[in-house]
Each structure stands twice: as structure tokens, then as C-alpha cells.
Amino acid sequence: MSVALLWFRRDLRLTDNPALTAALTEHDRVLPVYIHAPDEESPWQPGAASAWWLHHSLSALHADLRKRGAALHVRRGDSLQALRVLVGETGARSVYWNRLYEPAPIARDTRIRTTLREEGIDAHSFNAALLFDPWEIATGQEEPYKVFTPFWRAAHARLQPRPPLPAPKRIDAPAAKAGTTIDALGLLPRIPWDKGFGGVWEPGEAGALKALRRFRDDAVGDYPDARNIPGEAGTSRLSPHLHFGEISPMQIVWTLEEAARDGRSSKRRVGTESFLREIGWREFSHHMLYHFPRTADHNLNPKFDRFPWARKAPAQIERWQRGQSGLPIVDAGMRELWATGWMHNRVRMLVASFLTKNLRQHWLHGARWFWDTLVDADLANNTQGWQWTAGTGADAAPYFRIFNPVTQGERFDADGSYVRRWVPELAAYEGKAIHQPWLDPARLREAGYPEPMVDLRASRTAALAAYQSCK
């Protein structure tokens, strides 16, 4: 009787799971295993919002496995030791997993693979998180791309969409000693700061597929324009599902392109291409972090190591975090983040620009806050997004690109609906007045909303001068 362990990590799905498919093809019995070891991802252990999502995603996976005759076997502690114990308990001779591409997991997985093989245990890993492994896409000089457009051109030319691998109908699992429970991992908060999450999200594979169908059927045709309007449901909201591997990028590509191929809607085809560029940007971010692992904590562009960031100002940073900056669309975004664990991508750029350029606080202060509060906190995307806005990374926004939250609000939240939803103090304001409420000081005081914490024009001038000094 051939036995294997299937080590789940951030691939919490049964459909299009290559490690699962391979294990079930090669072995009679497969034990689905999750090992909780957040310290092994140090210094970027998952934050509080990620822990909330993980709890519900693991619970959903466990329920899906139970429907197929198995269960999710949960252990905690050192991953290698847990795998060794389970090998002894089950008689498994092989361990299967899907690859992760961040620095700490790479080092951990390399050590585990080497040790298991030295001990006579086969170790097999697969790509389930990306369209291409990071070493598969390179320039003509066999170097990694540092600019998105040529990267995506090369990757898109090689992309061959395929139907997803089917979920198994049954999984026969070997006996093993009882592990721990998902509840015992303590992933849920002790105080109910997550009370707004449940009505917004459905973690798990079923929720991911539902979000994809909604986007395919209702939103992809309008995506090129609607994606920029934070008050509309114009984005896919697939990012947390992708991060936790509840759906694969190949599933998304196949589903959207299959729908676009019906030829009945040019809008659908255009929208699909636009959205696939965003999947490409995610791909690019992961490839960049793989090739340049120091960028999680350091500037990709070394000239910015000399940049004169302002002295850390905890009071300013806290006002930014709490949505009390006095800039309505910035505060709306930060409050949306706290309430739902998510923020519209257009607004992410605005709040990041405000922190790094108007306040001139180091991008790592923002990256760490996002890391703790986003349900889709992804090290590659988070790093790339913050360095892009700060101007310190690959394909970065030029140093003179400083988003003006007033003009951005007037353009992308023209009716003020987004700000009114998240900044109720300004609910009585209409039209463009909502984006500059300080122009009527008496009304502003009556509303109970703060004045801007910095002068936008003066802080922009100071930021440009600082950028010139290290140019």
C-alpha cells in the first residue's frame, strides 16, 4: 500500500492543485496535512487580517475534504519535525507540496527537501501559484526583467491557457495520530475588530469560484474604466483568494479567455486583456521578489538608500493609519481597510503616495501596516506596490509623480459616494466640495472632521526637493 503526505500551505484548494493530483495519481493513500509554523516566514510572519482569512480558508478546505472521505490533518510547530513524525506514523515514503517563492519559505523548503531525501523520503514540489516559475522568463541576456511591459510581452507570448485540473471525487487517507484543531491555532481575534469582514468575504475555494463567476458575468466588460472607480464594484476582488491559493491564476486565465472567445462581446475581450495585465503584474511582482529577495526590506534602486526621509513621526503615521489625515479620499481608503481588510487599488496608490511623499515617511512603515491589516497581504505584491509608489523599485513611478488626493478624488469619486460611505462626518457634502471640505472652516468644524495634517502644495515641493537631492 503506497502512502504519501500532501503538505498544504498557500494552495488551499482541490481544483487545479498539481501536488494533489500527482500524489493521488502515484499513491494509494494520501494524508492531507497543514502545519502551522508562522515563525518560519520571519520576518514577514502573516498579520492579523491574514490569520482571520486563514482560519476560515482552512475550515472550508477541511469541509471540502470531508465530503471526499478525508480530513485536513493539522499540526503546529517545526515543519520538518512534523513531517518526520507523520512519515513515521503513516509509513509514507513521499511528501508532495506546491512551491512558495518568498525568501524565508524558499530557504525552509530547500532545507526540508534536502533532509527528507537524505533520509530516503521522496520530496516533490510543483508550481501552483504562478503562470510560470520565476526562472522560466528571462531577457535575451538570461537576466530577470526589471520592467513590466517587456516582461509581460514575453510571458504573454509563451502563455498557453489550459483547463484546470479536476478536483478529486474521493481521497483515501492513511491513519495517523490525532493532531490539533483549526480552532486551537488561535487565528481569530480576541476582540471583534473583524466584525465587518464576514459580510464582505467568503474565504475558501467555493468563495473564490463564486467571485470569479461574478467578475466574468457582471464586471469584466467594464473593467478597463470601472477598475478606477472606488465607489463601484468594478474589480475582481480575487486577490485574497489568489494569495491563499483558493484559486490559481491559470484557472482565472482559462475561465475569462474561454468566455471572451465566444466572440459576442468585444467589450468582454478588451476587459479580459486589461485584467490579464493585472494578473501579469502579480506575476511580475513574484518574479521580482524571487530574483531580488532583499527588496522585501530594501530599495531595489540603491540610489534611494541616500534619500532624506523625514524623521519617523509616530503621531503622523497613526493619524494616517486611523483615517484622520484630513484628506477625505485618503481617510476613506484607510477606514475601508480597517473595516473590511481590503482597499481599492486606486486608493492604495493614493494613500501610499500621501505617506511616502507628502509625509515623506519611509515606505516600510506603510508596507508593514498593510501587511497586518490586508486580507490579501502578499509579500511580493505589497513590496512591489509600495516601492512603485515611493519610486524606489522596479518599473517605479517617476520621482515627480505625486498623486494629489484632491484631484484624484474629483476624478475618480466625482459624486463623492466613496468618501461619504467611509467618512460619515462628510455625508452632507455634495459634489466636489467633499474633496476639499477645509475651504469652509466653520462647516468643517461643525462636521467634526480634521483639517489636513499637511499642506499639499508645500509638502509636494519639499518631496521634489528631497528627490532631487539623491537623483
VMD Tcl script that draws the C-alpha trace (Angstrom):
set ca {
  {0.00 0.00 0.00}
  {1.69 3.19 -1.21}
  {1.28 6.20 1.14}
  {2.14 9.89 0.68}
  {1.76 13.15 2.57}
  {0.25 16.17 0.84}
  {1.55 19.29 2.58}
  {-0.90 22.16 2.13}
  {0.48 25.69 2.56}
  {-0.96 28.56 0.50}
  {-2.64 26.27 -2.02}
  {-5.90 25.75 -0.12}
  {-7.96 24.24 -2.93}
  {-8.76 20.89 -4.51}
  {-9.22 22.04 -8.12}
  {-6.13 22.71 -10.25}
  {-3.82 21.56 -7.48}
  {-0.87 19.81 -9.18}
  {0.66 18.44 -5.99}
  {-2.66 16.87 -5.01}
  {-3.21 15.44 -8.49}
  {0.29 13.94 -8.61}
  {0.05 12.44 -5.12}
  {-3.31 10.79 -5.87}
  {-2.03 9.51 -9.22}
  {1.07 7.88 -7.74}
  {-0.17 6.60 -4.37}
  {-3.00 4.54 -2.90}
  {-3.45 6.67 0.20}
  {-2.73 10.38 0.72}
  {-2.84 12.28 4.00}
  {-3.74 15.97 3.58}
  {-1.62 17.91 6.09}
  {-1.44 21.53 7.23}
  {1.42 22.55 9.54}
  {1.05 25.89 11.29}
  {4.52 27.42 11.55}
  {4.27 31.20 11.03}
  {7.69 31.83 12.57}
  {9.24 30.03 9.60}
  {8.20 33.02 7.45}
  {10.06 35.52 9.65}
  {10.50 38.47 9.46}
  {7.23 38.64 7.49}
  {5.02 36.34 9.51}
  {1.36 36.62 8.43}
  {-0.51 39.52 10.02}
  {-3.78 39.62 11.92}
  {-6.09 40.03 8.92}
  {-4.31 37.19 7.11}
  {-4.78 34.99 10.17}
  {-8.53 35.67 10.08}
  {-8.71 34.61 6.46}
  {-6.51 31.57 7.04}
  {-8.81 30.28 9.79}
  {-11.85 30.36 7.54}
  {-9.99 29.07 4.49}
  {-8.63 26.08 6.40}
  {-12.11 25.38 7.75}
  {-13.53 25.47 4.22}
  {-10.80 23.13 2.95}
  {-11.41 20.72 5.82}
  {-15.12 20.63 4.95}
  {-14.35 20.01 1.27}
  {-12.00 17.15 2.18}
  {-14.61 15.60 4.47}
  {-17.01 15.42 1.52}
  {-14.40 13.27 -0.23}
  {-13.77 10.88 2.61}
  {-10.68 12.53 4.08}
  {-9.94 15.37 6.50}
  {-7.32 18.06 6.97}
  {-4.73 16.79 9.44}
  {-3.45 19.81 11.40}
  {-0.15 20.04 13.25}
  {1.80 23.00 14.57}
  {5.46 23.71 15.19}
  {8.60 22.97 13.21}
  {7.54 21.81 9.73}
  {10.39 19.37 9.18}
  {9.85 17.73 12.56}
  {6.09 17.48 11.96}
  {6.63 15.86 8.57}
  {9.14 13.40 10.04}
  {6.65 12.41 12.76}
  {3.87 11.93 10.21}
  {6.14 9.85 7.98}
  {6.75 7.58 10.97}
  {3.07 7.39 11.90}
  {1.77 6.65 8.40}
  {4.63 4.82 6.70}
  {4.65 7.45 3.95}
  {7.59 7.34 1.57}
  {6.82 10.57 -0.33}
  {5.89 14.17 0.51}
  {4.22 16.46 -2.03}
  {3.78 20.23 -1.91}
  {3.31 23.29 -4.11}
  {6.09 25.84 -4.21}
  {6.25 29.22 -2.49}
  {8.59 31.89 -3.81}
  {9.30 34.25 -0.89}
  {12.81 34.22 0.66}
  {12.05 32.56 4.00}
  {9.81 29.76 2.62}
  {12.36 29.05 -0.14}
  {15.11 28.57 2.44}
  {12.85 26.42 4.62}
  {11.62 24.25 1.74}
  {15.15 23.74 0.39}
  {16.30 22.53 3.79}
  {13.30 20.21 4.15}
  {13.66 18.77 0.66}
  {17.36 18.05 1.21}
  {16.82 16.46 4.62}
  {13.91 14.28 3.53}
  {15.81 12.96 0.53}
  {18.84 12.23 2.69}
  {16.53 10.19 4.91}
  {15.15 8.21 1.98}
  {11.88 10.11 1.60}
  {10.93 11.37 -1.84}
  {10.08 15.09 -1.95}
  {8.14 16.52 -4.90}
  {7.24 20.17 -5.45}
  {5.11 21.86 -8.12}
  {4.12 25.27 -9.40}
  {0.53 26.03 -8.41}
  {0.73 29.76 -7.62}
  {2.09 31.37 -10.80}
  {1.69 31.11 -14.55}
  {5.44 30.50 -14.84}
  {8.17 29.62 -12.39}
  {10.39 32.70 -11.91}
  {13.35 31.09 -13.65}
  {11.32 30.43 -16.82}
  {11.03 34.04 -18.03}
  {14.26 35.90 -18.78}
  {15.69 38.51 -21.13}
  {17.81 37.63 -24.15}
  {20.81 38.01 -21.83}
  {19.31 35.41 -19.46}
  {18.66 38.05 -16.82}
  {15.42 38.79 -14.97}
  {13.23 41.54 -16.35}
  {13.08 44.74 -14.30}
  {10.42 46.48 -16.40}
  {6.88 45.18 -16.55}
  {5.91 45.79 -20.20}
  {8.67 43.68 -21.82}
  {8.23 41.09 -19.08}
  {4.53 40.71 -19.78}
  {5.10 40.75 -23.52}
  {7.50 37.81 -23.18}
  {5.33 35.94 -20.67}
  {2.09 36.51 -22.57}
  {3.67 35.22 -25.78}
  {4.53 31.96 -24.02}
  {1.26 31.63 -22.14}
  {-0.77 28.57 -23.11}
  {-4.06 28.55 -21.21}
  {-5.22 25.09 -20.19}
  {-8.31 23.77 -18.45}
  {-7.89 23.37 -14.69}
  {-7.03 20.01 -13.19}
  {-10.24 18.46 -11.79}
  {-10.85 18.13 -8.09}
  {-10.76 14.51 -6.90}
  {-14.02 12.75 -6.18}
  {-12.53 10.75 -3.32}
  {-9.36 10.76 -1.21}
  {-8.36 7.66 0.74}
  {-6.20 8.74 3.68}
  {-3.99 6.61 5.95}
  {-4.47 6.52 9.70}
  {-2.47 8.99 11.80}
  {-2.47 10.07 15.41}
  {-4.78 12.96 16.20}
  {-3.29 16.34 15.56}
  {-4.58 19.69 16.74}
  {-7.67 21.56 15.57}
  {-8.03 24.66 13.44}
  {-9.69 26.46 16.35}
  {-6.73 25.62 18.59}
  {-4.39 27.55 16.28}
  {-5.80 30.78 17.72}
  {-6.09 32.56 14.40}
  {-9.23 34.55 15.19}
  {-9.01 37.85 17.09}
  {-9.85 38.01 20.79}
  {-11.63 41.35 20.36}
  {-14.14 41.69 17.48}
  {-12.24 44.08 15.20}
  {-13.15 41.67 12.40}
  {-16.91 42.21 12.71}
  {-17.10 43.83 9.27}
  {-15.22 41.06 7.47}
  {-17.86 38.33 7.43}
  {-20.40 40.28 5.39}
  {-17.80 41.17 2.76}
  {-15.80 37.98 2.23}
  {-16.32 34.26 1.73}
  {-12.94 32.60 2.27}
  {-12.40 29.20 0.68}
  {-12.41 27.63 -2.74}
  {-16.18 27.97 -3.20}
  {-15.97 31.68 -2.42}
  {-13.11 32.10 -4.89}
  {-15.05 30.42 -7.70}
  {-18.12 32.49 -6.88}
  {-16.05 35.71 -7.06}
  {-14.60 34.64 -10.41}
  {-18.03 33.89 -11.85}
  {-19.38 37.23 -10.67}
  {-16.49 39.07 -12.26}
  {-16.76 37.08 -15.51}
  {-20.51 37.56 -15.83}
  {-21.06 41.05 -14.44}
  {-17.89 43.14 -14.44}
  {-15.12 42.13 -16.82}
  {-16.57 44.01 -19.80}
  {-16.48 47.32 -17.91}
  {-13.20 46.59 -16.15}
  {-10.87 48.98 -18.07}
  {-12.81 52.01 -16.77}
  {-14.65 50.71 -13.72}
  {-11.43 49.42 -12.11}
  {-10.51 53.03 -11.28}
  {-13.78 53.97 -9.55}
  {-13.56 53.03 -5.85}
  {-17.28 53.57 -5.29}
  {-18.20 50.85 -7.80}
  {-17.81 47.06 -7.73}
  {-15.60 47.18 -10.80}
  {-12.71 44.97 -9.67}
  {-12.49 41.21 -9.29}
  {-11.76 41.11 -5.53}
  {-9.89 37.88 -6.22}
  {-6.62 38.98 -4.59}
  {-7.08 37.26 -1.19}
  {-8.29 34.09 -2.90}
  {-5.18 34.13 -5.07}
  {-2.87 34.75 -2.14}
  {-4.19 31.78 -0.18}
  {-4.28 29.60 -3.28}
  {-8.03 29.05 -3.22}
  {-7.88 29.61 -6.96}
  {-4.98 29.50 -9.40}
  {-4.02 32.20 -11.90}
  {-4.36 29.60 -14.66}
  {-7.98 28.95 -13.63}
  {-8.65 32.67 -13.95}
  {-6.96 32.96 -17.33}
  {-8.77 29.90 -18.70}
  {-12.19 30.96 -17.40}
  {-12.00 34.53 -18.68}
  {-10.46 33.70 -22.04}
  {-12.98 30.91 -22.61}
  {-15.79 33.41 -22.02}
  {-14.11 36.02 -24.23}
  {-13.68 33.54 -27.08}
  {-17.41 33.32 -27.66}
  {-16.99 36.36 -29.94}
  {-20.23 38.03 -28.89}
  {-18.73 40.89 -26.93}
  {-15.74 42.99 -27.91}
  {-16.03 44.70 -24.50}
  {-15.52 41.35 -22.81}
  {-12.40 40.67 -24.88}
  {-10.95 44.11 -24.17}
  {-11.80 43.82 -20.48}
  {-10.24 40.37 -20.29}
  {-6.97 41.59 -21.80}
  {-6.92 44.52 -19.40}
  {-7.48 42.27 -16.40}
  {-4.91 39.72 -17.53}
  {-2.32 42.50 -17.44}
  {-3.08 42.77 -13.73}
  {-2.52 39.02 -13.36}
  {0.72 39.71 -15.23}
  {1.63 42.43 -12.73}
  {1.14 39.96 -9.89}
  {3.34 37.52 -11.79}
  {5.99 40.20 -12.33}
  {5.98 41.08 -8.62}
  {6.59 37.47 -7.61}
  {9.35 37.05 -10.16}
  {11.00 40.25 -8.92}
  {10.93 39.16 -5.28}
  {12.35 35.76 -6.23}
  {15.27 37.28 -8.10}
  {15.79 40.20 -5.70}
  {14.82 38.84 -2.26}
  {16.30 41.81 -0.35}
  {13.61 44.09 -1.78}
  {11.13 42.99 0.87}
  {13.08 45.26 3.24}
  {15.42 47.27 1.00}
  {15.12 49.56 -2.01}
  {15.65 47.87 -5.35}
  {17.16 51.12 -6.63}
  {20.20 51.74 -4.39}
  {20.28 55.49 -5.01}
  {17.25 55.76 -2.73}
  {19.34 54.45 0.15}
  {20.52 58.08 0.33}
  {17.04 59.55 0.18}
  {16.37 62.00 3.05}
  {13.22 60.51 4.52}
  {11.65 62.62 7.25}
  {12.33 61.57 10.82}
  {9.85 58.90 11.86}
  {6.76 60.66 13.18}
  {4.58 58.16 15.10}
  {1.76 60.67 15.62}
  {1.56 61.41 11.88}
  {1.70 57.74 10.98}
  {-1.05 56.94 13.47}
  {-3.33 59.63 12.03}
  {-2.72 58.14 8.58}
  {-3.47 54.64 9.87}
  {-6.71 55.69 11.55}
  {-8.06 57.66 8.60}
  {-7.70 61.03 10.32}
  {-5.38 62.79 7.88}
  {-7.94 65.41 6.87}
  {-7.74 64.33 3.22}
  {-11.13 62.72 2.52}
  {-10.26 60.07 -0.07}
  {-7.12 59.09 1.85}
  {-9.14 58.68 5.04}
  {-11.89 56.80 3.20}
  {-9.34 54.28 1.99}
  {-7.73 53.78 5.37}
  {-11.12 53.31 7.04}
  {-12.22 50.87 4.33}
  {-9.04 48.93 5.04}
  {-9.71 48.76 8.78}
  {-13.35 47.81 8.35}
  {-13.04 45.21 5.59}
  {-9.38 44.14 5.37}
  {-9.20 45.44 1.80}
  {-8.73 48.68 -0.08}
  {-9.44 49.62 -3.68}
  {-6.24 49.57 -5.73}
  {-6.57 53.16 -6.99}
  {-6.89 54.32 -3.40}
  {-3.95 52.15 -2.31}
  {-1.77 54.24 -4.61}
  {-3.20 57.48 -3.19}
  {-2.68 56.58 0.47}
  {0.82 55.26 -0.28}
  {1.76 58.41 -2.18}
  {0.47 60.58 0.68}
  {2.54 58.68 3.26}
  {5.78 58.45 1.28}
  {5.72 61.82 -0.47}
  {3.52 64.30 1.36}
  {4.56 62.99 4.79}
  {7.89 61.65 3.49}
  {7.75 58.64 5.77}
  {9.66 55.54 4.72}
  {7.62 53.13 2.58}
  {8.30 50.30 5.05}
  {6.03 51.99 7.63}
  {3.17 51.68 5.17}
  {4.14 48.23 3.95}
  {4.07 46.87 7.50}
  {0.67 48.40 8.24}
  {-0.78 46.93 5.06}
  {0.83 43.62 5.92}
  {-1.07 43.44 9.21}
  {-4.43 44.79 8.02}
  {-4.95 43.44 4.49}
  {-6.66 40.09 3.98}
  {-4.78 39.89 0.66}
  {-1.40 40.76 2.22}
  {1.06 39.24 -0.23}
  {4.77 39.91 0.25}
  {5.56 40.22 -3.45}
  {2.58 42.45 -4.29}
  {2.96 44.53 -1.14}
  {6.67 45.11 -1.75}
  {6.21 45.94 -5.41}
  {3.25 48.25 -4.79}
  {4.94 50.29 -2.10}
  {8.26 50.56 -3.93}
  {6.44 51.51 -7.14}
  {4.61 54.37 -5.44}
  {7.65 55.51 -3.45}
  {9.73 55.46 -6.64}
  {12.36 53.12 -5.21}
  {11.65 49.87 -7.06}
  {11.18 48.21 -10.43}
  {9.07 49.99 -13.03}
  {8.72 52.67 -10.40}
  {6.62 55.78 -10.62}
  {8.98 58.65 -11.51}
  {10.07 60.79 -8.60}
  {7.87 63.68 -9.72}
  {4.67 61.58 -9.73}
  {2.96 62.67 -6.53}
  {-0.72 61.86 -6.51}
  {-2.89 64.80 -5.48}
  {-5.71 63.38 -3.32}
  {-8.00 66.28 -4.20}
  {-7.78 66.00 -7.97}
  {-7.75 62.21 -7.77}
  {-10.87 62.29 -5.64}
  {-12.62 64.70 -8.00}
  {-11.74 62.49 -10.96}
  {-12.40 59.01 -9.62}
  {-15.00 59.74 -6.93}
  {-16.77 62.55 -8.74}
  {-20.07 62.12 -6.91}
  {-18.37 61.62 -3.54}
  {-20.13 58.30 -2.91}
  {-16.96 56.51 -1.83}
  {-15.97 59.21 0.64}
  {-19.49 59.51 2.05}
  {-19.61 55.77 2.67}
  {-16.41 55.63 4.71}
  {-16.21 59.17 6.14}
  {-19.70 59.72 7.53}
  {-18.70 63.09 9.01}
  {-18.83 64.39 5.46}
  {-22.13 62.75 4.47}
  {-23.86 66.10 3.99}
  {-21.29 67.34 1.48}
  {-22.14 67.08 -2.20}
  {-20.12 67.15 -5.42}
  {-16.51 68.32 -5.47}
  {-16.88 70.15 -2.15}
  {-16.49 66.82 -0.36}
  {-12.86 66.57 -1.52}
  {-11.87 70.00 -0.13}
  {-14.06 70.45 2.96}
  {-11.46 72.73 4.59}
  {-12.46 75.53 2.21}
  {-15.37 76.18 4.60}
  {-13.69 76.07 8.04}
  {-16.87 76.68 10.04}
  {-18.74 73.85 8.33}
  {-15.70 71.61 8.73}
  {-15.64 72.20 12.49}
  {-19.35 71.51 12.70}
  {-18.86 68.24 10.84}
  {-16.22 67.15 13.35}
  {-13.68 66.33 10.66}
  {-9.99 67.37 11.00}
  {-8.18 69.87 8.86}
  {-5.45 68.48 6.54}
  {-2.41 67.42 8.51}
  {-0.08 68.89 5.86}
  {-0.25 71.48 3.14}
  {-0.39 69.52 -0.12}
  {1.46 72.09 -2.21}
  {4.24 72.74 0.33}
  {4.76 69.04 1.05}
  {4.90 68.28 -2.66}
  {7.59 70.92 -3.13}
  {9.58 69.50 -0.22}
  {9.30 65.98 -1.62}
  {10.54 67.07 -5.05}
  {13.50 68.82 -3.46}
  {14.32 65.69 -1.46}
  {14.14 63.50 -4.56}
  {16.40 65.89 -6.48}
  {18.99 65.67 -3.72}
  {19.55 61.94 -4.29}
  {18.92 61.86 -8.00}
}
mol new
graphics top color blue
foreach p $ca { graphics top sphere $p radius 0.5 }
foreach p [lrange $ca 0 end-1] q [lrange $ca 1 end] { graphics top cylinder $p $q radius 0.2 }
display resetview
